[in-house]
């Protein structure tokens, strides 16, 4: 679920975001259309009316072109398999044995082919003394099913916090969580192997900006982290962050999710909302053109961030030329509020 910083800065950020949504041109409000050439891993719109708060994405390893997603709260123990060719839901998986999820914010697939679901949200930054990760094998056949999931208790070595990004390394199987805070978050490393029966303590190993989701590249050498208005890709080696650079992320009204395609050729950016859009952005050397300068990659496919005319009309999240202008406005506003708060503190 979208949450802004608390206090005056949070109220200002929420008001600013609302104003930006109203200010966006109608041409940028059209969501991306499902690819009309039948190819997978293109821009698509999530058509399932039950999925109104898609907060995480993971590219299937067993089913090409299929993406796993979930709502973030007040939904239940459900995970959905969505076909990127059509935007239709192919399977609804009900997790059994996990209690009542509180705020599911992330999803990832490990090297063992298991799905890891992060019930890690905490919008009040410290309300929960522990959070949970659920785990179950990715189904070999896509159909509605109930599966028994393993539940892991998770705590943080430096105290409870809010988080929306769960990433499982595709080679080592180690789980990582990126926390979310108005002053910047942390990258937290879990134990080498998650266990039941006692808390799994995650320890801070890096500093990251405000993060709403993240994902490892299929080879595990890169980690992308996104926020509401930007994304950065980091080199990742020996469990630590390395050199980073910006990614040409699309502007989405509720920018909540990101994953690499199964072959690593592109990033898929998703958002919340009814009929929300998922936008493909080519990675450098991934078969599409790469962005110039500091930005890495570029949107591609129908209804992409660079196409203000493409896409179906509807309630899906839009991308368009207004994204750059909106990002500039947001950057200026955030700086202004930060300076104002600093002066207020003396």
C-alpha positions as CSV (number, residue, x, y, z in Angstrom):
1,X,0.0,0.0,0.0
2,X,1.3,3.5,-0.8
3,X,2.5,5.2,2.3
4,X,4.3,8.6,2.6
5,X,6.5,9.8,5.4
6,X,4.7,10.8,8.5
7,X,4.4,14.3,9.8
8,X,4.4,17.6,7.8
9,X,6.7,16.2,5.2
10,X,4.4,13.2,4.7
11,X,1.3,15.3,4.3
12,X,3.1,17.6,1.9
13,X,4.3,14.6,-0.2
14,X,0.9,13.1,-0.3
15,X,-0.7,16.4,-1.4
16,X,2.0,16.9,-4.0
17,X,1.5,13.4,-5.4
18,X,-2.2,14.0,-5.6
19,X,-1.7,17.3,-7.4
20,X,0.6,15.6,-9.9
21,X,-2.0,12.9,-10.7
22,X,-4.5,15.6,-11.4
23,X,-2.0,17.6,-13.5
24,X,-1.0,14.7,-15.7
25,X,-2.4,15.0,-19.2
26,X,-5.2,12.6,-20.1
27,X,-3.0,11.2,-22.9
28,X,-0.6,9.9,-20.2
29,X,-3.4,8.3,-18.2
30,X,-4.0,5.5,-20.6
31,X,-2.6,2.2,-19.4
32,X,-0.3,0.0,-21.6
33,X,-2.1,-2.4,-23.8
34,X,-1.4,-6.2,-23.9
35,X,0.9,-6.9,-26.8
36,X,-1.1,-7.5,-29.9
37,X,1.7,-9.7,-31.5
38,X,1.3,-12.4,-28.9
39,X,4.8,-12.1,-27.6
40,X,5.5,-12.5,-23.9
41,X,7.2,-10.0,-21.6
42,X,5.9,-6.9,-23.3
43,X,3.9,-4.1,-21.8
44,X,0.6,-5.4,-20.5
45,X,-2.4,-4.4,-18.3
46,X,-3.4,-6.6,-15.3
47,X,-7.0,-7.3,-16.2
48,X,-8.1,-9.2,-13.1
49,X,-10.6,-7.0,-11.1
50,X,-9.4,-8.7,-7.9
51,X,-5.9,-7.3,-8.3
52,X,-6.2,-3.7,-7.3
53,X,-3.0,-3.2,-5.3
54,X,-0.3,-5.2,-7.1
55,X,2.7,-4.6,-4.9
56,X,5.2,-7.1,-6.2
57,X,6.3,-8.9,-9.4
58,X,8.3,-12.0,-10.0
59,X,9.0,-13.5,-13.4
60,X,8.1,-17.2,-13.5
61,X,11.0,-19.6,-14.1
62,X,8.7,-22.5,-15.1
63,X,6.2,-20.6,-17.3
64,X,7.7,-18.2,-19.9
65,X,5.9,-14.9,-20.0
66,X,4.0,-15.4,-16.7
67,X,4.4,-13.0,-13.8
68,X,3.5,-13.6,-10.1
69,X,1.9,-10.8,-8.2
70,X,-0.2,-10.1,-5.1
71,X,-2.3,-7.5,-3.4
72,X,-0.7,-5.8,-0.4
73,X,-3.3,-5.8,2.3
74,X,-6.8,-6.8,3.2
75,X,-6.9,-9.5,0.5
76,X,-5.9,-12.8,2.1
77,X,-3.2,-15.4,1.5
78,X,-3.4,-15.2,-2.3
79,X,-0.8,-15.1,-5.1
80,X,-1.8,-14.6,-8.8
81,X,-0.1,-15.8,-12.0
82,X,-0.7,-13.3,-14.8
83,X,0.0,-13.9,-18.5
84,X,1.9,-11.0,-20.0
85,X,0.5,-11.9,-23.4
86,X,-3.0,-11.2,-22.4
87,X,-3.0,-9.6,-18.9
88,X,-5.3,-12.5,-17.8
89,X,-4.9,-14.4,-14.6
90,X,-4.0,-18.0,-15.2
91,X,-3.9,-19.3,-11.6
92,X,-4.8,-18.1,-8.1
93,X,-2.8,-19.8,-5.4
94,X,-4.1,-19.9,-1.9
95,X,-1.4,-20.3,0.8
96,X,-2.4,-22.6,3.6
97,X,-0.7,-22.6,7.0
98,X,0.4,-19.0,7.1
99,X,-2.2,-17.4,9.3
100,X,-3.7,-14.1,8.2
101,X,-1.3,-11.9,6.2
102,X,-1.0,-8.3,7.4
103,X,0.8,-6.3,4.6
104,X,2.3,-8.4,1.8
105,X,4.7,-6.2,-0.2
106,X,7.2,-8.3,-2.1
107,X,7.7,-11.5,-4.0
108,X,10.7,-13.3,-5.4
109,X,11.8,-16.7,-6.8
110,X,14.8,-18.5,-5.4
111,X,17.3,-20.8,-7.2
112,X,15.3,-23.8,-6.0
113,X,12.3,-22.6,-7.9
114,X,10.4,-21.7,-4.8
115,X,8.3,-18.6,-4.5
116,X,9.1,-16.3,-1.5
117,X,6.3,-13.9,-0.4
118,X,7.2,-11.0,1.9
119,X,4.6,-10.0,4.5
120,X,7.0,-7.3,5.5
121,X,5.0,-4.0,5.4
122,X,4.8,-1.9,8.5
123,X,3.4,1.6,7.6
124,X,3.9,2.8,11.2
125,X,7.6,2.0,11.2
126,X,7.9,-0.3,14.2
127,X,4.4,-1.5,15.0
128,X,5.3,-5.2,14.4
129,X,8.1,-6.7,16.4
130,X,8.4,-9.3,13.7
131,X,7.2,-9.9,10.1
132,X,7.0,-13.0,7.9
133,X,8.2,-14.6,4.7
134,X,6.1,-17.3,3.2
135,X,7.6,-20.0,0.8
136,X,6.2,-22.6,-1.5
137,X,7.3,-24.3,-4.7
138,X,6.3,-22.7,-8.0
139,X,3.5,-24.8,-9.4
140,X,4.4,-26.9,-12.4
141,X,0.8,-26.5,-13.8
142,X,-1.0,-23.2,-13.8
143,X,-4.5,-23.7,-12.2
144,X,-6.2,-22.5,-9.1
145,X,-4.8,-24.4,-6.2
146,X,-4.3,-24.4,-2.4
147,X,-0.7,-25.1,-1.3
148,X,0.9,-25.5,2.1
149,X,3.5,-22.7,2.6
150,X,6.4,-22.6,5.1
151,X,6.2,-19.5,7.3
152,X,9.4,-17.8,8.6
153,X,9.5,-15.2,11.4
154,X,11.7,-12.3,10.5
155,X,13.2,-9.6,12.8
156,X,15.8,-6.9,12.2
157,X,19.0,-6.6,14.2
158,X,18.5,-2.9,14.7
159,X,14.8,-2.9,15.4
160,X,11.5,-3.0,13.7
161,X,11.0,-1.1,10.5
162,X,8.8,-0.7,7.3
163,X,9.8,-2.5,4.2
164,X,8.4,-3.2,0.7
165,X,11.2,-5.0,-1.1
166,X,12.0,-8.7,-0.8
167,X,14.8,-10.1,-3.0
168,X,16.1,-13.7,-3.0
169,X,19.5,-14.1,-4.6
170,X,19.2,-16.4,-7.7
171,X,22.5,-18.2,-7.0
172,X,23.0,-18.3,-3.2
173,X,19.3,-18.4,-2.2
174,X,19.9,-15.8,0.5
175,X,17.0,-13.4,1.2
176,X,17.5,-9.7,1.3
177,X,15.0,-6.9,2.4
178,X,15.2,-3.2,1.6
179,X,13.6,-1.0,4.2
180,X,11.6,2.1,3.4
181,X,12.1,5.4,5.3
182,X,11.8,9.1,4.4
183,X,15.5,9.6,5.3
184,X,16.6,6.6,3.2
185,X,16.5,2.9,3.9
186,X,18.8,0.0,4.5
187,X,19.6,-3.2,2.7
188,X,19.2,-6.1,5.1
189,X,20.8,-9.5,4.7
190,X,19.1,-12.6,6.0
191,X,20.8,-15.7,7.3
192,X,22.4,-18.1,4.8
193,X,19.4,-20.3,5.2
194,X,15.9,-19.4,6.6
195,X,14.7,-21.6,9.4
196,X,11.5,-22.2,11.3
197,X,11.1,-22.3,15.0
198,X,13.1,-19.2,15.8
199,X,13.3,-15.7,14.4
200,X,15.5,-15.1,11.3
201,X,17.6,-12.0,12.1
202,X,18.3,-9.7,9.1
203,X,21.3,-7.4,9.5
204,X,21.9,-4.1,7.8
205,X,24.7,-4.4,5.1
206,X,24.1,-1.3,2.9
207,X,22.4,2.1,2.6
208,X,19.7,2.6,0.0
209,X,17.2,5.3,-0.9
210,X,13.4,5.2,-0.4
211,X,12.5,1.8,-1.9
212,X,9.1,0.4,-3.0
213,X,10.5,-2.8,-4.6
214,X,13.6,-4.5,-5.8
215,X,14.9,-7.5,-7.8
216,X,18.0,-9.4,-8.7
217,X,19.0,-10.0,-12.2
218,X,18.9,-13.7,-13.2
219,X,22.6,-14.1,-12.9
220,X,22.7,-12.4,-9.5
221,X,25.3,-9.7,-10.6
222,X,22.8,-6.8,-10.5
223,X,20.2,-5.5,-8.1
224,X,17.6,-3.0,-9.1
225,X,15.7,-0.9,-6.5
226,X,12.8,1.4,-7.4
227,X,11.0,4.2,-5.7
228,X,7.9,6.2,-6.6
229,X,9.8,8.4,-9.1
230,X,13.0,6.7,-10.0
231,X,15.0,3.4,-10.1
232,X,18.7,2.5,-9.6
233,X,20.6,-0.6,-10.6
234,X,23.5,-1.7,-8.5
235,X,26.4,-4.0,-9.2
236,X,26.1,-6.9,-6.6
237,X,29.1,-9.0,-5.6
238,X,29.8,-11.1,-2.5
239,X,26.6,-9.9,-0.9
240,X,27.3,-6.2,-1.1
241,X,26.3,-3.3,-3.2
242,X,28.7,-1.9,-5.7
243,X,28.6,0.8,-8.4
244,X,25.2,2.1,-9.2
245,X,23.5,4.0,-12.0
246,X,20.0,5.3,-12.7
247,X,17.5,3.4,-14.8
248,X,15.0,5.0,-17.2
249,X,12.0,4.0,-15.1
250,X,8.5,4.9,-16.4
251,X,6.4,7.4,-14.4
252,X,3.6,5.5,-12.8
253,X,1.0,7.0,-10.4
254,X,1.5,4.3,-7.8
255,X,4.9,2.8,-8.6
256,X,5.1,-0.3,-6.5
257,X,6.9,-3.2,-8.2
258,X,9.8,-4.2,-10.4
259,X,11.4,-7.5,-11.7
260,X,13.8,-8.6,-14.4
261,X,12.4,-10.7,-17.2
262,X,13.4,-14.4,-16.9
263,X,16.2,-13.9,-19.4
264,X,17.4,-10.7,-18.0
265,X,16.9,-8.7,-21.2
266,X,14.5,-6.2,-19.6
267,X,13.0,-4.8,-16.5
268,X,9.2,-5.0,-15.9
269,X,7.8,-2.1,-13.8
270,X,4.4,-2.4,-12.2
271,X,2.0,-0.3,-10.2
272,X,-1.1,-0.4,-8.0
273,X,-4.6,0.4,-9.1
274,X,-7.4,-1.3,-11.0
275,X,-6.2,-2.5,-14.4
276,X,-2.7,-1.3,-13.5
277,X,0.0,-1.3,-16.2
278,X,3.2,-3.2,-16.4
279,X,5.9,-1.6,-18.6
280,X,9.0,-3.2,-20.1
281,X,12.3,-1.3,-20.1
282,X,15.2,-2.8,-22.0
283,X,18.4,-3.4,-20.1
284,X,21.7,-2.5,-21.6
285,X,22.6,-5.1,-24.1
286,X,19.3,-6.8,-23.6
287,X,18.2,-6.9,-27.2
288,X,16.7,-3.4,-27.3
289,X,18.2,0.1,-27.5
290,X,19.9,1.4,-24.4
291,X,19.4,4.9,-23.0
292,X,22.2,7.5,-23.4
293,X,24.0,9.3,-20.7
294,X,23.5,8.2,-17.2
295,X,20.2,6.5,-17.6
296,X,20.3,2.8,-18.4
297,X,17.7,1.2,-20.7
298,X,14.6,2.6,-22.3
299,X,10.9,1.8,-22.3
300,X,9.7,-0.4,-25.2
301,X,6.5,-2.0,-26.4
302,X,3.0,-0.6,-26.8
303,X,1.9,2.1,-24.4
304,X,5.4,2.6,-23.0
305,X,6.7,5.6,-21.2
306,X,7.8,7.2,-24.4
307,X,4.5,6.7,-26.1
308,X,1.8,9.1,-25.1
309,X,-0.7,7.8,-27.7
310,X,-0.4,4.0,-27.3
311,X,-2.3,1.8,-24.9
312,X,-5.9,1.1,-24.1
313,X,-8.1,3.5,-22.4
314,X,-9.0,2.5,-18.9
315,X,-8.0,2.7,-15.3
316,X,-4.4,1.4,-15.8
317,X,-1.4,3.4,-14.7
318,X,-0.1,5.7,-17.4
319,X,3.3,6.6,-18.7
320,X,4.1,9.5,-20.9
321,X,6.3,12.5,-21.5
322,X,4.8,14.1,-18.4
323,X,6.9,11.7,-16.4
324,X,10.1,13.7,-16.7
325,X,8.4,17.0,-15.8
326,X,6.7,15.4,-12.9
327,X,9.9,14.0,-11.6
328,X,11.6,17.4,-11.8
329,X,8.7,19.0,-9.9
330,X,8.9,16.3,-7.2
331,X,12.6,16.7,-6.9
332,X,12.3,20.5,-6.4
333,X,9.4,20.1,-3.9
334,X,11.3,17.4,-1.9
335,X,14.3,19.7,-1.7
336,X,12.1,22.6,-0.6
337,X,10.4,20.6,2.1
338,X,13.8,19.3,3.3
339,X,15.2,22.7,3.6
340,X,12.1,24.0,5.4
341,X,12.3,21.2,7.9
342,X,16.0,21.8,8.5
343,X,15.4,25.5,9.2
344,X,12.5,24.6,11.5
345,X,14.8,22.4,13.6
346,X,17.2,25.3,14.0
